[in-house]
Amino acid sequence: MIPEPLNAEAPRSRGRFWLVTIAAILTLAATVSLGRWQLSRAAQKEALQASIDAEKQKPALDQAEFLALPQASDALHRPVRLRGLWLTPQTVYLDNRQMHGVPGFYVLTPFALEGTEQTVMIQRGWVQRNFVDRTKLGAVETPAGIVEVTGLIEPPPSHLLELGASAAAAAPAPASAASAPAQAPAAEGSSAIRQNLDLEAFRAETKLPLRTDVSLQQTGPASEGLQRDWPAPALGLERHYGYAFQWFGLSALVVILYVWFQFITPFRRSRRRARDERRL
């Protein structure tokens, strides 16, 4: 019987080698590309953060300049000084908002601009919730008469996930409204405590000439029973860097597995076979 040549499986091995090589190259190209894309997204977010910081450092607009803006949304994050009157009965408390990890409420009050028929919703600050009775709101002082407010031009209040259509009116208005006038209901049949606030719906509900394109986020030290250490916008930089690390880690794993199974393992197998043949 004619012995089988030692290299009978060589063509099959070479075909498998190149098939695995092509698959590894394609996988490596995909994972590296995805990792670089995540880094580019992070760079875009960093540029956006730098742009926001630059806007915050600009001189504050006065009320005339604010009203003259073609679109106030083009001046987002820029400081502005407004004069007007607090519309205290329409104060809204946005529930499940945190500051320094403590749950509480964001307090929002419409602000009627002096000398105009416009009203702007102002995010005044944060107040801690009562852990015994969630409907008992902390005392918030609201100055009467014409006042000046300084803040940042921001988008309308952000929305949280709502469970059920009735979430917006999940809590009744506080009964002891005399101790804190801002605790009165925003409108008949609605609650001062809400999960979210849609400015369009609130405008229709209150019949106020409310601007719905932007709101104002009041700045400055704690006052009137409110804290104003507003959290920075969540741009997700850490998430993009985390995803990039995962994709590049997968790329490194592909390289390690390729080298191990395509070169190191066959080399060790051939050395073992040669050693066994010498023993025979």
C-alpha positions in Angstrom: 0.0 0.0 0.0 1.3 3.4 -1.0 1.7 5.7 2.0 -0.3 9.0 2.0 1.9 12.0 1.4 2.6 14.1 4.6 1.3 17.2 2.8 -2.0 15.8 1.6 -4.0 18.2 3.8 -1.8 21.2 2.9 -4.2 22.7 0.3 -7.1 22.4 2.8 -5.0 24.0 5.5 -4.0 26.8 3.3 -7.7 27.4 2.3 -8.7 27.5 6.0 -5.8 29.8 6.8 -6.8 32.4 4.2 -10.5 32.1 5.1 -9.8 32.8 8.7 -7.4 35.6 7.7 -10.0 37.3 5.6 -12.6 37.0 8.3 -10.2 38.4 10.9 -9.3 41.4 8.6 -12.9 42.2 8.0 -13.8 41.9 11.7 -10.7 44.0 12.7 -11.7 46.7 10.1 -15.2 46.8 11.4 -14.3 47.1 15.1 -11.6 49.7 14.6 -14.0 51.7 12.4 -16.6 51.6 15.1 -14.1 52.5 17.8 -12.9 55.5 15.8 -16.5 56.6 15.1 -17.2 56.6 18.9 -14.1 58.7 19.4 -15.3 61.1 16.7 -18.7 61.3 18.4 -17.0 62.1 21.7 -14.9 64.8 20.0 -18.1 66.3 18.6 -19.7 66.3 22.1 -16.5 67.9 23.6 -16.7 70.7 20.9 -20.4 71.2 21.8 -19.5 71.4 25.5 -16.8 74.0 24.7 -19.4 76.0 22.7 -21.8 75.9 25.6 -19.1 77.1 28.0 -18.1 79.9 25.6 -21.8 81.0 25.4 -22.0 81.1 29.2 -19.0 83.4 29.4 -20.5 86.0 27.0 -21.9 89.3 28.4 -25.5 89.0 29.6 -28.1 90.2 27.2 -30.5 92.9 28.5 -34.2 92.5 28.0 -34.3 94.6 24.8 -31.6 92.5 23.2 -33.4 89.3 24.3 -36.7 90.5 22.7 -34.9 91.6 19.6 -33.5 88.1 18.9 -35.0 86.6 15.7 -34.9 83.2 17.4 -34.0 83.0 21.1 -33.0 79.4 20.5 -30.0 80.7 18.6 -28.7 82.1 21.8 -29.0 79.1 24.0 -26.9 79.0 27.2 -26.2 82.7 27.0 -26.8 84.9 30.1 -29.7 87.3 30.0 -31.2 89.8 32.5 -35.0 90.2 32.5 -37.3 92.5 34.4 -40.9 91.6 35.2 -43.4 90.1 37.5 -43.6 86.6 39.0 -47.0 84.9 38.2 -46.9 83.0 41.5 -50.3 81.2 41.2 -49.0 79.3 38.1 -45.9 77.9 39.8 -45.2 74.3 38.9 -43.1 71.7 40.8 -41.4 69.1 38.6 -41.1 65.9 40.6 -38.3 63.4 40.7 -35.5 65.9 40.1 -32.2 65.5 41.9 -29.5 67.8 43.0 -26.3 66.4 44.5 -28.1 63.0 44.5 -31.0 64.2 46.7 -34.5 63.8 45.3 -36.7 66.9 45.1 -38.5 69.3 42.8 -37.5 71.8 40.2 -39.6 75.0 40.8 -40.8 76.8 37.7 -42.8 80.0 37.7 -44.0 82.0 34.7 -42.4 85.5 34.5 -44.3 88.4 32.8 -41.8 90.6 31.1 -42.1 94.3 31.9 -43.5 96.5 29.2 -44.4 93.6 26.9 -47.2 91.0 26.5 -44.7 88.1 26.7 -44.3 85.6 29.5 -41.2 83.4 29.9 -41.1 80.2 32.0 -38.2 80.4 34.5 -36.6 77.4 36.1 -36.1 79.1 39.5 -34.2 76.4 41.3 -34.5 73.2 43.3 -36.2 72.4 46.6 -35.9 69.1 48.6 -38.9 66.9 48.9 -40.6 66.0 52.2 -39.9 62.3 52.7 -42.9 61.8 54.9 -45.5 63.6 52.8 -44.5 64.1 49.2 -47.3 66.6 48.7 -46.0 68.9 51.4 -43.8 71.4 49.6 -40.9 73.4 51.1 -41.4 77.1 51.6 -40.4 79.1 48.6 -40.2 82.9 48.8 -41.5 84.7 45.7 -40.8 88.5 45.7 -43.8 90.6 44.8 -43.7 93.5 42.4 -41.2 94.2 39.5 -38.0 92.3 40.0 -34.9 91.6 37.9 -33.9 88.0 37.2 -30.6 86.8 35.7 -30.3 83.4 34.1 -29.3 81.4 31.1 -31.4 80.9 28.0 -32.2 77.2 27.9 -34.5 74.8 26.0 -37.9 74.1 27.6 -37.7 71.8 30.7 -36.5 68.3 30.0 -38.9 65.4 30.2 -38.7 62.3 32.2 -40.3 59.0 31.4 -44.0 59.0 32.4 -45.9 55.9 33.3 -49.6 56.3 32.3 -51.5 59.3 31.0 -52.3 60.5 34.5 -48.7 61.0 35.6 -48.9 64.7 35.0 -51.5 65.0 37.7 -50.4 62.2 40.0 -50.3 64.3 43.2 -52.9 66.7 44.6 -52.1 70.3 45.2 -51.0 71.1 48.8 -53.8 72.0 51.2 -51.8 74.6 53.2 -51.3 77.1 50.4 -51.4 80.0 52.7 -48.0 79.4 54.1 -46.4 79.3 50.6 -48.4 81.1 47.9 -46.4 79.4 45.1 -48.0 76.1 46.2 -51.4 77.0 44.7 -52.5 74.9 41.8 -51.4 76.0 38.3 -55.0 75.9 37.1 -58.3 74.5 38.1 -58.3 70.7 38.0 -54.5 70.4 37.6 -51.8 69.8 40.1 -48.8 72.0 41.1 -46.8 68.8 41.3 -46.1 67.3 37.9 -43.8 64.8 36.4 -43.2 66.8 33.2 -44.3 70.2 31.8 -45.1 70.8 28.1 -45.0 74.5 27.5 -47.5 74.3 24.6 -50.0 72.5 26.8 -49.3 74.8 29.7 -49.9 77.9 27.6 -53.3 76.5 26.5 -54.1 75.5 30.0 -53.3 78.9 31.7 -54.2 81.2 28.7 -50.9 83.0 29.3 -48.9 84.6 26.4 -46.1 82.1 27.2 -43.1 81.7 25.0 -42.7 78.0 24.2 -39.4 78.0 22.3 -37.1 78.6 25.3 -37.1 78.9 29.1 -34.8 80.7 31.5 -32.6 78.9 34.0 -32.1 81.2 36.9 -28.5 81.4 38.1 -26.8 82.7 41.3 -26.4 81.6 44.9 -29.1 79.8 46.8 -31.9 82.1 47.8 -35.6 82.3 48.3 -35.5 78.7 49.7 -34.0 77.4 46.4 -30.7 75.9 45.4 -29.3 76.5 41.9 -26.4 74.1 41.4 -27.8 73.1 38.1 -26.3 69.9 36.7 -24.4 70.2 33.4 -26.1 68.9 30.3 -25.7 65.1 29.9 -23.8 64.8 26.7 -22.8 61.2 27.1 -19.0 61.6 26.7 -18.3 58.8 29.1 -20.6 56.5 27.2 -18.8 57.2 23.9 -15.4 56.6 25.4 -16.7 53.4 27.0 -18.0 52.1 23.7 -14.7 53.0 22.0 -12.8 51.1 24.6 -15.0 48.1 24.0 -14.6 48.2 20.3 -10.8 48.6 20.5 -10.7 45.9 23.1 -12.5 43.6 20.7 -10.0 44.5 18.0 -7.1 43.5 20.2 -8.9 40.3 21.1 -9.3 39.5 17.4 -5.6 40.1 16.8 -4.6 38.0 19.8 -6.8 35.1 18.8 -5.7 35.2 15.2 -2.0 35.1 16.1 -2.6 32.4 18.6 -4.6 30.0 16.4 -3.0 30.8 13.1 0.7 30.9 14.1 1.4 29.9 17.7 -0.8 26.8 17.8 0.4 25.4 14.5 4.0 26.1 15.4 3.6 24.3 18.7 1.8 21.4 17.0 4.6 21.0 14.4 7.3 21.1 17.1 5.4 18.4 19.1 5.0 16.3 15.9 8.7 16.6 15.1 9.7 15.7 18.7 7.4 12.6 18.5 8.9 11.6 15.2 12.5 11.8 16.6 11.5 9.6 19.5 10.2 7.0 17.0 
